[in-house]
Each structure stands twice: as structure tokens, then as C-alpha cells.
Amino acid sequence: MAGTARVGRNLRTAVVGHVEWTSIARVARVPERGEVVHADVIWEGPAGGGAVAAVQMAALAGETTFFTALGDDDAGRRTVEVLGRLGVRVVTATRPGPTRAAVSLVDDSGERTTTTLGPRLQPSLDDPLPWAALAAGDVVHFVAGEPDVLRRARGARVLTATLRELAAVAASGVHVDALAGSAADPAERYDPALLDAPPDLLVLTEGRQGGRFRLGGSTEGRYRAVPAPGPEADSYGMGDNFAAALAHALGRGDSPMAALSAAAGRAARCAATRGPYDLP
């Protein structure tokens, strides 16, 4: 993690990722096959890993730039409006057709089960977006995009990525400063054989048990979870809030352990929030 750190709210930050216009509904339990249940919608707005991380990054840095792709529909327009009110500067490529949607069911334990509707839209280096600003930033968190975009993002002083995009990281050939993902999600399994060099920091989250980390591919340890500041509402967005806060903390020069603590605190705040963030 080279270069000179800036003060937290003076960081030039960006997130590269996707959006899902999401409805979150409360159920007593996830329905069984063939069952019909009633659910009450408790949150609706732009979510998905990219949007959630961008909102968290903006909250920490004062503002952030979000590189994404959206459909030419009402959900795409509403996404720009909602995120803009939260300090996110959305720079988007417009794709014909709808913005991807999602329905997430939250059960009485607070766990969420999500179904996405439609293809994931993500930015490409062929899109006429301000890529030079991406490369010149202090912190970039990569959630979704093509390998060429990740190569361009490597110009940033600190580059982090979600483990869900391990294949894109491997294809890009770039070294990332941190990779973070869920230890319980098979889609976020870490395979060191895919990378030319391990990340400086690898994090595998384990919810209320905290999580594991590895420094430089060798030194391993655990970090503690932070208690939620109030009654837990649901788990939606905790991982993306964690990852964005981790990226921001590393960008301002925190040690890995301090960055993990800061990220765990933000995840705990999300657990006590209905949905991934408070809507404006």
C-alpha cells in the first residue's frame, strides 16, 4: 500500500460495481418449496454490492464516485437520484433494457435470502466514463467490472476488491491491496493458486463471530465482531459495508488491525439498520 495517506474525509475515493433495484421483505421464515407466504416490504432502493459500498464510502469520505452501468428505465433514473442525495456521484453507462432487480427475504433471525432478476450490468473500459479520475484516486473498491477496468483502477494508491470477483482479479493480473469476502459463501472462496501474488490483506468474514485474516499470504489471525449499537434488524449489506469501510480505513493509513476494527464497527451499524443503509 504505497504512497502518502490523506486524512479520512479528504480521500479521493471510488467504487466500481453493479446495482440491483432491491425490495427487502420480512418473513417469519424462508418459504419451503411450493409454499405461499405473505411478506411485508420493509425497504426498497438501489442496492447490490456496488451501490451499498458506494453509500458507505460516501458516508466515510464525504463523497465518492461510483462507476457503474444502469438500464434505461425508471429504476436506473431513480438510482442516480437516490445515491446522489447520499453523496455518491454516479457515473454510469446506460444499457438498453431494465436495470437489474432483486428481491431479498429477511427472516426472524435477521438472515437474508436474495433472488436477482435479470443480468448483472457492469461498466466496461469501452464506456465513455472518466477513467483517468479512477486511476488517480486514493482508494478504489472493486465490486464488479471487467478485468481491464481493474487494471486501470490499479493506478489508485489503495485498491481493494470483493472475493466474489476473484476470477476478474486473476484475469487482470494486478496486485490488490486487500480482498474481502464471506467465509460462508461458496461463491467467495479464496483460491491462492489463481493469483500471481497474494493480497497484502485477505479477510474472510464470519458474521457475529468476527472473522479471519491473513497478511501477505502468511501471517494469520482473527478479528472480533463489534456488537450492534441497537436491536439487530437484518444482515442485508453488512458485508459490503464492511468491505467499503475496510478500504477507506486502509486508504487513510490505518494498520490492518485498526482497519479491521473500523470495518467491523460499520458492519455492526448496518446490522442495526433496516436494509443496507438509511434511505434519504
C-alpha positions in Angstrom: 0.0 0.0 0.0 2.3 2.7 -1.3 2.1 6.4 -1.1 1.2 9.0 1.4 -2.2 8.7 3.2 -4.6 11.5 3.3 -7.0 12.4 6.1 -10.1 10.3 6.0 -12.6 12.9 4.7 -10.1 14.3 2.2 -9.6 10.9 0.4 -10.4 10.7 -3.3 -12.5 7.6 -3.3 -14.3 5.5 -5.9 -16.3 2.3 -6.1 -16.7 0.2 -9.3 -19.7 -2.1 -9.3 -23.2 -3.0 -10.0 -26.7 -2.0 -8.9 -29.8 -4.1 -8.2 -33.0 -2.2 -7.5 -33.9 -4.2 -4.4 -37.1 -4.9 -2.5 -36.4 -6.3 1.0 -39.4 -8.1 2.6 -39.8 -9.5 6.1 -41.0 -13.1 6.6 -41.1 -15.3 9.6 -39.0 -17.9 7.7 -37.9 -18.6 4.2 -40.8 -20.5 2.4 -40.4 -24.1 1.6 -40.8 -25.5 -1.9 -44.3 -24.9 -3.2 -45.4 -22.8 -0.2 -47.1 -19.4 -0.5 -46.3 -16.9 2.3 -47.1 -13.2 2.9 -44.3 -10.7 3.2 -44.2 -7.1 4.1 -41.8 -4.9 2.1 -39.6 -3.0 4.7 -37.1 -1.4 2.4 -36.8 -0.6 -1.3 -34.0 1.2 -3.2 -30.7 0.9 -5.1 -28.6 -1.9 -3.5 -26.4 -4.7 -4.7 -22.7 -4.7 -3.7 -21.7 -1.7 -5.7 -24.4 0.7 -4.6 -24.2 -0.3 -0.9 -20.4 0.1 -0.9 -20.6 3.4 -2.6 -23.1 4.8 0.0 -20.8 3.6 2.9 -17.7 5.1 1.2 -19.5 8.4 0.7 -20.6 8.5 4.4 -16.9 8.0 5.4 -15.2 10.2 2.9 -17.8 12.9 2.5 -18.4 11.9 -1.2 -17.4 9.2 -3.6 -17.6 8.4 -7.3 -19.4 5.3 -8.3 -18.6 3.8 -11.7 -21.5 1.5 -12.8 -23.9 0.6 -15.6 -27.7 1.1 -15.5 -30.6 0.3 -17.6 -32.6 2.9 -19.5 -35.6 2.6 -17.2 -37.1 4.3 -14.2 -35.1 2.2 -11.7 -31.9 3.5 -13.3 -33.0 7.1 -13.1 -34.2 6.7 -9.5 -30.8 5.0 -8.6 -28.9 8.1 -9.7 -31.3 10.4 -7.7 -31.2 8.4 -4.5 -27.5 7.8 -4.5 -26.9 11.4 -5.4 -28.7 12.6 -2.3 -26.4 10.4 -0.2 -23.1 12.0 -1.5 -22.5 9.5 -4.3 -21.5 10.9 -7.7 -22.8 8.3 -10.1 -21.0 8.0 -13.4 -22.9 5.4 -15.5 -23.0 3.7 -18.8 -26.6 3.2 -20.0 -27.6 -0.1 -21.3 -30.8 -0.8 -23.3 -33.4 -2.6 -21.2 -34.1 -2.7 -17.5 -31.8 -2.2 -14.5 -31.3 -5.5 -12.7 -33.7 -6.1 -9.8 -33.6 -8.2 -6.7 -36.0 -9.5 -4.0 -34.5 -10.3 -0.6 -36.4 -12.1 2.1 -35.3 -11.4 5.7 -36.4 -14.0 8.3 -36.9 -13.7 12.0 -33.2 -14.5 12.6 -32.2 -11.4 10.5 -30.6 -13.6 7.8 -31.4 -12.6 4.2 -32.0 -14.8 1.2 -31.8 -13.0 -2.2 -33.0 -13.7 -5.7 -31.7 -11.5 -8.5 -33.8 -10.7 -11.6 -32.1 -10.1 -14.9 -28.4 -9.9 -16.0 -25.9 -8.0 -14.0 -24.9 -4.7 -15.6 -21.3 -3.6 -15.1 -19.0 -1.0 -16.6 -16.6 -1.6 -19.4 -13.5 0.3 -20.3 -15.2 0.9 -23.7 -17.8 3.0 -21.9 -17.1 6.8 -22.1 -16.6 7.3 -18.3 -13.9 9.4 -16.5 -11.4 6.5 -16.2 -8.5 8.9 -15.6 -10.1 10.0 -12.3 -10.4 6.4 -11.3 -6.7 5.7 -11.8 -5.7 8.9 -10.0 -7.7 8.2 -6.8 -6.5 7.4 -3.3 -8.9 4.5 -2.8 -10.8 2.3 -5.2 -13.0 -0.6 -4.1 -13.8 -3.0 -6.9 -17.1 -4.9 -6.7 -17.9 -5.7 -10.4 -16.5 -4.9 -13.7 -14.2 -6.2 -16.5 -10.5 -7.1 -15.9 -9.5 -4.1 -18.0 -11.3 -1.8 -15.6 -9.4 -3.4 -12.7 -6.1 -2.8 -14.5 -7.0 0.9 -14.8 -8.0 1.1 -11.2 -4.6 -0.2 -10.1 -3.4 3.4 -10.6 -5.1 4.2 -7.3 -2.9 4.3 -4.2 -5.1 1.6 -2.5 -7.1 -0.9 -4.4 -9.4 -3.4 -2.7 -11.8 -6.0 -4.2 -14.5 -8.4 -3.2 -13.6 -12.1 -3.2 -16.7 -12.7 -5.3 -14.6 -11.1 -8.1 -11.6 -13.3 -7.6 -11.8 -14.5 -11.2 -11.7 -10.9 -12.5 -8.7 -10.1 -10.2 -6.9 -13.2 -11.5 -7.6 -12.3 -15.2 -6.4 -8.7 -14.7 -3.1 -9.8 -13.4 -2.9 -6.9 -11.0 -2.0 -7.0 -7.3 -4.7 -5.8 -5.0 -4.1 -4.5 -1.5 -7.0 -6.3 0.1 -9.5 -9.0 -0.8 -12.6 -9.4 1.5 -15.4 -11.9 1.4 -17.7 -14.2 3.4 -16.2 -17.4 4.8 -19.7 -19.0 4.5 -20.3 -18.1 0.8 -19.1 -20.7 -1.7 -19.0 -18.0 -4.4 -16.4 -16.1 -2.3 -14.0 -19.0 -1.8 -10.3 -17.9 -1.9 -8.0 -19.9 -4.1 -4.4 -18.6 -3.9 -3.4 -20.6 -6.9 -5.3 -18.2 -9.1 -3.2 -15.2 -8.3 0.4 -14.4 -9.2 0.8 -12.8 -5.7 -1.4 -12.8 -2.6 -3.1 -9.7 -1.5 -1.5 -7.7 1.3 -4.6 -8.4 3.4 -7.1 -11.2 2.9 -10.3 -11.1 5.0 -12.9 -13.9 5.5 -15.8 -12.6 7.5 -17.8 -14.9 9.8 -20.7 -12.6 10.9 -21.2 -12.4 14.7 -18.1 -14.5 15.2 -15.9 -11.8 13.7 -13.6 -13.3 11.1 -10.2 -14.4 9.9 -7.4 -12.5 8.2 -4.1 -13.3 6.5 -1.3 -10.7 6.0 0.9 -11.1 2.9 -0.1 -14.7 2.4 1.5 -15.9 5.6 0.6 -14.4 9.0 -2.9 -15.4 10.1 -5.1 -14.2 12.8 -8.7 -13.3 13.8 -10.5 -10.1 14.4 -13.5 -9.6 16.7 -17.0 -8.6 15.8 -18.4 -5.4 17.2 -21.8 -5.5 19.0 -24.6 -3.8 17.1 -25.4 -0.4 18.6 -29.1 -1.3 18.9 -31.5 -4.1 18.1 -30.4 -6.1 15.1 -32.7 -5.5 12.1 -31.3 -7.7 9.3 -28.0 -8.7 7.8 -28.5 -7.3 4.4 -25.5 -5.2 3.3 -23.2 -6.0 6.2 -20.5 -7.5 4.1 -20.5 -4.6 1.6 -20.5 -2.0 4.4 -17.6 -3.9 6.0 -15.6 -4.0 2.7 -16.1 -0.3 1.9 -15.1 0.7 5.5 -12.0 -1.5 5.3 -10.9 0.1 2.0 -11.5 3.6 3.4 -9.5 2.8 6.6 -6.6 1.4 4.7 -6.6 4.4 2.4 -6.3 6.8 5.4 -3.3 4.9 6.6 -4.8 2.6 9.4 -2.9 -0.5 10.3 -4.6 -3.7 9.1 -5.9 -4.4 12.7 -7.2 -0.9 13.1 -8.8 -1.1 9.6 -10.5 -4.4 10.5 -11.9 -2.9 13.7 -13.2 0.1 11.9 -14.8 -2.2 9.3 -16.4 -4.4 11.9 -17.9 -1.3 13.6 -19.5 -0.2 10.3 -20.9 -3.7 9.7 -22.4 -3.7 13.2 -24.1 -0.3 12.5 -25.6 -1.9 9.3 -26.9 -4.8 11.3 -29.0 -2.4 13.4 -30.3 -0.6 10.3 -33.3 -1.7 8.3 -31.8 -2.5 4.9 -28.2 -1.7 3.9 -28.5 2.0 4.7 -31.0 4.7 5.7 -32.8 6.0 2.7 -32.8 9.8 2.2 
